[in-house]
Amino acid sequence: MEGREPDAAAGPEREWLLTGIWGREVHLVDAESKYARAPTGANAPLSVYSNRWSTMPVPGLEVRMPDPDDRAWLDRMPGSSIPVIHQPFAAGDPVPYWALGRFEGNQLFRLREDPAEEENLAGTPAEGEAADKLREVLVGLEAPREQLDRLGLLARPAT
């Protein structure tokens, strides 16, 4: 392996990490906290942006992506010139299996004070700050507007 050890004195290599699984919660992690934002309402709107319409095989299950339909169009993802199929889904449409299942709500933990993640701060003023930061990160990454809508982050909360 090539490279060098990170210089601890230089600080972290990134301020935050954004992660998640399509159609599920979105997680924002930084040195201080871990925030999982669940969809509001009916987990909508949902769209798939894909340059390859398939899914990873799941042993023992017949799982596949729903075929694109007339609502799909050729689009581009932020920061890329590679065309992708943009397939929106509406209520009642079959969706890829990742989006199925129920959600447990938002979760927010202060990692230094609560490394075991036992005190969920969702619903407190701290969540408002975490939601603002998540919105800022998503907007900065040019996330699709529907993602902000799905997570209830379109309107900026009053301060």
Secondary structure, DSSP 8 states (H G I E B T S, - for coil): --S----GGG--S-SEEEEE-TTS-EEEEESSEEEEE---TTT-SEEEEESS------TT---------TT-EEEE-TT--SEEEEEEE-TTS---GGG-S-----EEEETTT-TT--S--TTSHHHHHHHHHHHHHHHHTT--HHHHHHTT-SS----
